[in-house]
Structures are given as C-alpha cells and as structure tokens.
Amino acid sequence: MRRKKGIKLHPAWVFLILTIIVMVISSLGNLLNLEAHYSTVNSVTGDLNTQVVTINNLFNRTGLQYLISNMLSNFINFAPLGNIIIGLLGVGVAYKSGFLNSLFKMISKKVPRKTLTFIVVLLGVIASSVSEVGYVILIPLSAILFMNLGRHPSAGICASFAGITFGYGAGIVVNYIDSVLYNYSSSATSILDANYTVSLSGNLFFMLVSTVLIAYLGTFITERYIIPKLGKYTFDEEEPSPHDIVTSKEKKGVIISLLCSLLVILILIYCITPNLPFSGLLLYLKDETYVDQLFGDNSYFRQGIVFIFSGLLVISGLIYGLRVKTIKNNRDIISAMNYYLKEISSILVLIFFAAQFCMIFKETNIGVFIAASLAEILESLNVSGLLLVIISFIVVMISTIFVPAFGTKWAIFAPIMVPMFMQSSLTPEFAEAVFRAGSSSVLGFTPLLTYFVILIGFIEIYNKRKDDVVTITDAISLMVPYTIGYIILWLVIVLGFYIIGVPIGPGVGVML
C-alpha cells in the first residue's frame, strides 16, 4: 500500500484514545441533560410506550470502576475473539496442507481473475446472513485466493469484507435479518392497521436484485481502485506463487477432498432439514418459523456455524494432506492448526482495545441517543412519497455509523417509519427495504462495527512493511471507494423499485 509520511498511531492506541474521548463526551452529554425519545409497541395491547434515552456518564468514579472491572469480560465476550481463533484453526490446516493452494490454482486456470473477484464479493454478500463465517473464514480464504492469482492478498480481504458488510441487507434467502425486521414491523403496523399481515419474505426480490448489483459494483471498485492503490505485493518464499504447477497427484488429492467435503455438506443439509427421520439436529425446533429455527439466536446451526465450516476445512485439508503426504503424522495436524494462530497476536491486541471501545460506547448510550434523535427529526418532518423515502434512507444511513446493529436501530425506527410509509400508501415491507438499504450502505465504513477490527488485523498480516503499521485510517481509506459507490447504488436500487413499482417480494409491492 502506498503511504504518506507522517505520524502513524498504532490502531490499538487509537482505540484507546477513542475510548477516552467517548467517556469525556458521555460526561458532557450527561452534564447537559441530553435526552431523546422513541416509541415501542406493546405486543399484547398494541399501545405505544415512550422510551427515554439519556447518556450515561462514564467519565467519573462509577465509569472508571465499570471500565476496570469489565475489561476482561469485554475482551472475552467480544464476538470476533473466539470466532477468529476457531475459524483460523480450519483455515490453517487447509492452507498448510496445500489443499487451498492446489484448489485455487486449478480454479484460476479455468476462471478469469475478474470473475473470481466477482465470486468473492458475491460470496461475501451471501455469507452476510451468517456474518461470523464471512469475517473469520471467507476473508482469509479470499486473501489466499488472491495470492494464488499473483495479486495482493489485501485486495481479496477488502473485496470479501465489502461484500459481507455493504451487502448485509441483501442475500439470496430469507434469513435472520428478515425475522428481526418482521417482528418489529408487525408490531408497528398494528398502530394504523391491526389487520395488515407483514410478509416475512416481503423483501426477497429486492434482496436478489441487490445481491447481483452489489457483486458487480464490488468487482468494479476492487479492480479499478483497490488493486492499483495497494500496489505490488512482494511474495515470501513460503507463500504460494502463481507460477507453481499443480501435479496430477495434487489434483487427485483435491478431487478426493472435495468429494469427502460434499458428503459432509450433504450430512449438514440433512441436519438442517426438518420433519425427516433423525433430522433437524442443528435446528431449534421450539421456534415457530423455519427461518428462526435455522438462523435465530437459539439455533444450534447459527451458534456453531464457525465451528462447522472450520471443521469442514480441517477435513478437506486433512484428506488432501494424507493423500499427497504433506501431513504425515498427528503432530503435522496440530502444527497446521497453529500456522495462522502464530500470525494473529497483533489481532488479539487490537481486539482487546477495540472491545473496550465498542463496549464503552454502547454503555454510554451515545449511539442510541443519536439514532433516537434522528428518528425524532424524521417523525417531526411532514414529508411523504419520494421525499420520505430519500430522507428515511439518509437518516438510517447516518444512524448506522453510530449503531451498526440492525435490530437495535429497527426497534427505534419501525414505530416511526412504518406508519409514515403506510400513511403515504407505501407498504411496511418497502419501509423495511429502505431501512436495510440505508443500513447496509455504510456498514463497512464504521469502526464501531465489531468486526471492523478484523479488517485491520488481516491487512496487517499481509503488510510487508513491518516498521509501518496498518492504521485505522488506512483501513477506512480502503473502504471509502466502496462506501461512496454503495451509498449511490443502494439509493438507486430503492428509487428504482419505487419509481418502476415492481414487486419487492412474493405478493408484495411498493404501494399498498
């Protein structure tokens, strides 16, 4: 990556400084008695309940006590920590055995490089429905793929991260996000019309169209801006070279591994299929809908998804390694598992400081206060139609920078946006579409996203200038072209569906 001279703070220090700044701001906000309001709908009575949001002061004795006493729990409970360790165990075996290098070289001989970039972004969008897998497995796999193509691995990291984050509101199946939106939308709809039934799959067509367009735009930005910006990558001797030749023995090893992996995948599919003999092992069958059984918080599939895919990579790498003799004994397996873990010590330090920053910010309520304040502004505006759609998109987009979580935001915006859209003769499902578009358009840009630290860490792994650390601003600068492009694209998609009036889901249109 081409760099400008100047003082560059290690991102760990930046997260620490940001944590202190947030604590100071929380003190000022509390001193000024800042507060915002938003409404929730009582699911039983249908009544609106007003929630008051105030800023918690953490720049005092109590705040310091909270920070000190919760440092360990903040670190341990921070989502990226356990997931990245489990994910990289599998990636390490698949890489060190040579399976991934042989597989990717075989693929690259048949598929153009730009097409592979498209596939990486597309897989990122698809993986966004189970985002943990995308962040800790797809991202390192994309880096390895790009190395085998003779390209900078950080380009693969950026492409996959962009697909996962900026495509978070898209996808090819109804998933957990739809379930979250559905629950809040159903309650908000009852404010005006208790008889209206919100469709769980009401955004499916919108999602499918968005998925394809996001993948195309991500490919263009990666090829046109990111790869030239990163510059030429200097390969180490132990790293894969695009000039390496895959032998017939290695090809057979790949084929056998893929066949065994296919068998495991078929077993996995059976485990998530309900109403068959001994099936549904990974489903939480107490939930009503299949979407919640598969993607809900209690789903065994969702809770174990990183382990499942990491295990699949271990099996693939192990079978390949035994076939081509790159794995000769049990010690080689453990050594392969350790391979990537040796590289993540810097990521663990980043995760520690990022965890404190994200948890402190959440505890102050600053993000929720900003989102609730923007929701109040939206509610106070007497707008409808096209103007309502555009302003709602912008308000949600700004809120996402401070509150990345979809569920938290929609709980605030649903009781406001859904009635406003219905009064403008727009369906609640279209309000959901506008919300998911606005939220996705900047998701990969905010450091408050818990997995943003993963982007920084993986880019640092492939940073050859070890005396010049990758900073937060470096990571953000790589996301700027994506952010600009996806803000425009998501808005165009929303306006396109609004103007043309085509269905956004099965039996669901833009207008009531």
HELIX and SHEET records of a PDB file:
HELIX    1   1 PRO A   11  LEU A   31  1                                  21    
HELIX    2   2 ARG A   61  ILE A   76  1                                  16    
HELIX    3   3 ALA A   79  LYS A   96  1                                  18    
HELIX    4   4 PHE A   99  LYS A  110  1                                  12    
HELIX    5   5 ARG A  113  ALA A  127  1                                  15    
HELIX    6   6 SER A  128  VAL A  130  5                                   3    
HELIX    7   7 SER A  131  VAL A  133  1                                   3    
HELIX    8   8 GLY A  134  LEU A  138  3                                   5    
HELIX    9   9 ILE A  139  ASN A  148  1                                  10    
HELIX   10  10 PRO A  153  PHE A  166  1                                  14    
HELIX   11  11 TYR A  176  THR A  189  1                                  14    
HELIX   12  12 LEU A  204  ILE A  221  1                                  18    
HELIX   13  13 THR A  222  ILE A  226  3                                   5    
HELIX   14  14 ILE A  227  LEU A  230  1                                   4    
HELIX   15  15 SER A  248  CYS A  271  1                                  24    
HELIX   16  16 TYR A  290  PHE A  295  1                                   6    
HELIX   17  17 TYR A  300  GLN A  303  1                                   4    
HELIX   18  18 ILE A  305  VAL A  324  1                                  20    
HELIX   19  19 ASN A  330  LEU A  341  1                                  12    
HELIX   20  20 SER A  345  THR A  364  1                                  20    
HELIX   21  21 ILE A  366  SER A  380  1                                  15    
HELIX   22  22 GLY A  385  PHE A  402  1                                  18    
HELIX   23  23 PHE A  406  GLN A  423  1                                  18    
HELIX   24  24 PRO A  428  SER A  440  1                                  13    
HELIX   25  25 LEU A  443  PHE A  445  5                                   3    
HELIX   26  26 PHE A  452  ILE A  461  1                                  10    
HELIX   27  27 ILE A  472  ILE A  500  1                                  29    
SHEET    1   A 2 GLU A  35  VAL A  41  0                                        
SHEET    2   A 2 LEU A  48  THR A  54 -1                                        
END                                                                             
